Amino acid sequence: MLHLRVLDVKVSVSFWFAALFAGLYAVGDAEKALVFFYAAALHELGHVAMMLLSGDRVSEVGFYLGRIEIKRRESEPLGDKSLLLIYLGGILSNLISAAVCFSLGGRALAVCNLMLAAFNLAPCRFFDGGRCLSLALRMKGIDSGAAARVEEAASFAAGFALSAAGVLVLTGGTAYIPFSMALIFTGFRGCFSDCDCP
């Protein structure tokens, strides 16, 4: 694990993230890999923007296998509505970017942003969609036990659907292999989201 400090923010990069980036470059189309990481960067900047608008600050950014994690300073607790906006910030950033790219003729960037937004709306516990579902259930006053069962069922169903989609894309003949493998891996994590993958 590589640790850096940038503008008082701790940045951690795992070996597996670097291996994933290298694999995308080696196995797939380098241009597609760069487009994907550009969209992912915009997604994370959307979260950061919402944090700053909520009066919060970033303490750490971690790059891990299959996910990028942003940690708050948590100097003061935020309300559920502020947290919901922070979780939705990345998705909103991708949707705005997609609209701009379509208007400027950048179809590849637009499609990638739309796919990433839809991907993150999946109600897997480690995705924005799963965290929004958890917050929504809490805001509705749902019993914690019942809420946990709903979250588990939704995460498993979404994970299974993502894995199945990955297999279908992989066997479709014109598959972009890194994207297919990302779907399968993410879906597997969705089915078994209690495990803390690196």
C-alpha positions as CSV (number, residue, x, y, z in Angstrom):
1,M,0.0,0.0,0.0
2,L,1.4,3.4,-1.1
3,H,0.6,6.3,1.3
4,L,0.9,10.0,0.3
5,R,-0.3,13.3,1.7
6,V,-1.7,15.9,-0.7
7,L,-3.0,19.2,0.7
8,D,-3.5,17.7,4.2
9,V,-5.4,14.8,2.7
10,K,-4.1,11.3,3.1
11,V,-4.0,9.4,-0.2
12,S,-3.7,5.6,-0.1
13,V,-3.2,3.5,-3.3
14,S,-3.3,-0.3,-3.0
15,F,-1.2,-2.6,-5.1
16,W,-4.4,-4.2,-6.5
17,F,-5.7,-0.8,-7.8
18,A,-2.5,-0.3,-9.7
19,A,-2.7,-3.9,-11.0
20,L,-6.3,-3.3,-12.1
21,F,-5.3,-0.1,-14.0
22,A,-2.4,-2.0,-15.6
23,G,-4.7,-4.9,-16.5
24,L,-7.3,-2.6,-18.1
25,Y,-4.5,-1.1,-20.2
26,A,-2.9,-4.4,-21.2
27,V,-6.1,-6.5,-21.8
28,G,-8.5,-3.9,-23.2
29,D,-8.4,-0.7,-25.3
30,A,-6.2,1.9,-23.6
31,E,-8.5,4.7,-24.8
32,K,-11.5,3.0,-23.2
33,A,-9.6,2.6,-20.0
34,L,-8.7,6.3,-19.8
35,V,-12.3,7.3,-20.6
36,F,-13.5,5.0,-17.7
37,F,-11.1,6.5,-15.2
38,Y,-12.0,10.0,-16.3
39,A,-15.6,9.3,-15.6
40,A,-14.7,7.7,-12.3
41,A,-12.7,10.8,-11.3
42,L,-15.7,13.0,-12.1
43,H,-17.8,10.8,-10.0
44,E,-15.6,11.1,-6.9
45,L,-15.2,14.9,-7.5
46,G,-19.0,15.0,-7.3
47,H,-18.9,13.5,-3.8
48,V,-16.2,15.9,-2.7
49,A,-18.2,18.9,-4.0
50,M,-21.2,17.9,-2.0
51,M,-19.1,17.3,1.1
52,L,-17.7,20.9,0.8
53,L,-21.2,22.3,0.2
54,S,-22.4,20.5,3.3
55,G,-19.6,22.2,5.3
56,D,-17.6,19.0,5.6
57,R,-13.9,18.2,4.7
58,V,-12.1,15.2,3.2
59,S,-9.6,13.4,5.4
60,E,-8.6,10.5,3.2
61,V,-9.0,9.1,-0.3
62,G,-8.3,5.4,-0.8
63,F,-7.9,3.6,-4.2
64,Y,-8.7,-0.1,-3.7
65,L,-9.6,-3.0,-5.9
66,G,-13.0,-2.4,-7.2
67,R,-13.7,0.8,-5.3
68,I,-12.5,4.4,-4.5
69,E,-13.2,5.4,-0.9
70,I,-13.5,8.9,0.4
71,K,-13.5,9.5,4.2
72,R,-14.9,12.5,5.9
73,R,-13.2,14.4,8.7
74,E,-16.4,13.9,10.8
75,S,-15.6,17.0,12.9
76,E,-19.4,17.4,13.3
77,P,-22.1,14.9,12.6
78,L,-24.1,15.5,9.4
79,G,-27.8,15.0,9.1
80,D,-29.3,12.3,6.9
81,K,-30.3,14.7,4.2
82,S,-26.8,16.0,3.9
83,L,-25.4,12.5,3.8
84,L,-27.9,11.6,1.1
85,L,-26.8,14.5,-1.0
86,I,-23.1,13.5,-0.6
87,Y,-23.9,9.9,-1.7
88,L,-25.9,11.2,-4.7
89,G,-23.2,13.8,-5.6
90,G,-21.2,11.3,-7.7
91,I,-24.2,10.2,-9.7
92,L,-25.3,13.8,-10.3
93,S,-21.8,14.6,-11.5
94,N,-21.9,11.8,-14.0
95,L,-25.3,12.7,-15.3
96,I,-24.3,16.4,-15.8
97,S,-21.1,15.3,-17.5
98,A,-23.1,13.0,-19.8
99,A,-25.4,15.8,-20.8
100,V,-22.5,18.1,-21.6
101,C,-20.6,15.4,-23.5
102,F,-23.7,14.5,-25.6
103,S,-24.3,18.2,-26.5
104,L,-20.6,18.5,-27.6
105,G,-20.6,15.3,-29.6
106,G,-18.5,13.2,-27.1
107,R,-20.6,10.1,-27.3
108,A,-18.1,7.7,-25.8
109,L,-17.6,9.9,-22.7
110,A,-21.4,10.5,-22.4
111,V,-22.2,6.7,-22.5
112,C,-19.4,5.9,-20.0
113,N,-20.8,8.5,-17.6
114,L,-24.3,7.2,-17.9
115,M,-23.2,3.6,-17.4
116,L,-21.2,4.6,-14.3
117,A,-24.2,6.5,-12.9
118,A,-26.5,3.5,-13.4
119,F,-23.8,1.2,-12.0
120,N,-23.6,3.2,-8.8
121,L,-27.4,3.3,-8.4
122,A,-27.4,-0.5,-7.9
123,P,-28.5,-1.1,-4.3
124,C,-25.4,-3.0,-3.3
125,R,-24.3,-2.0,0.2
126,F,-20.9,-0.7,-0.9
127,F,-22.4,1.4,-3.8
128,D,-24.0,4.8,-3.5
129,G,-27.4,3.2,-4.3
130,G,-27.0,0.8,-1.3
131,R,-26.0,3.6,1.0
132,C,-28.9,5.8,-0.2
133,L,-31.3,2.8,0.4
134,S,-30.0,2.4,4.0
135,L,-30.4,6.1,4.7
136,A,-33.9,6.2,3.1
137,L,-35.0,3.2,5.3
138,R,-33.6,5.0,8.4
139,M,-35.3,8.3,7.5
140,K,-38.6,6.3,7.1
141,G,-38.2,5.0,10.6
142,I,-38.0,1.3,9.5
143,D,-36.9,-1.1,12.3
144,S,-33.2,-1.7,12.1
145,G,-33.7,-5.5,11.8
146,A,-36.2,-5.2,9.0
147,A,-34.0,-2.6,7.3
148,A,-31.0,-4.9,7.4
149,R,-33.0,-7.7,5.8
150,V,-34.2,-5.4,3.0
151,E,-30.6,-4.2,2.4
152,E,-29.2,-7.7,2.3
153,A,-31.9,-8.9,-0.1
154,A,-31.5,-5.9,-2.4
155,S,-27.7,-6.2,-2.3
156,F,-27.8,-9.9,-3.2
157,A,-30.4,-9.4,-6.0
158,A,-28.4,-6.5,-7.5
159,G,-25.1,-8.4,-7.2
160,F,-26.6,-11.5,-8.9
161,A,-28.0,-9.3,-11.7
162,L,-24.6,-7.6,-12.2
163,S,-22.7,-10.9,-12.3
164,A,-25.2,-12.4,-14.8
165,A,-24.9,-9.3,-17.0
166,G,-21.1,-9.6,-16.9
167,V,-21.3,-13.2,-18.0
168,L,-23.7,-12.3,-20.8
169,V,-21.5,-9.5,-22.0
170,L,-18.4,-11.7,-21.8
171,T,-20.0,-14.5,-23.9
172,G,-21.6,-12.1,-26.4
173,G,-18.7,-12.3,-28.9
174,T,-17.9,-8.5,-29.0
175,A,-17.2,-8.2,-25.2
176,Y,-15.0,-5.6,-23.7
177,I,-13.3,-8.0,-21.3
178,P,-12.3,-5.6,-18.5
179,F,-15.8,-4.2,-18.4
180,S,-17.3,-7.8,-18.3
181,M,-14.9,-8.8,-15.5
182,A,-15.7,-5.6,-13.5
183,L,-19.4,-6.5,-13.7
184,I,-18.8,-10.1,-12.5
185,F,-16.4,-9.0,-9.7
186,T,-18.7,-6.2,-8.5
187,G,-21.7,-8.6,-8.7
188,F,-19.9,-11.2,-6.6
189,R,-19.1,-8.5,-4.0
190,G,-22.8,-7.5,-4.0
191,C,-23.9,-11.1,-3.2
192,F,-21.3,-11.3,-0.4
193,S,-21.1,-7.7,0.7
194,D,-20.3,-8.4,4.3
195,C,-16.8,-9.3,3.3
196,D,-14.3,-6.5,3.4
197,C,-12.5,-6.8,0.1
198,P,-9.2,-4.9,-0.2
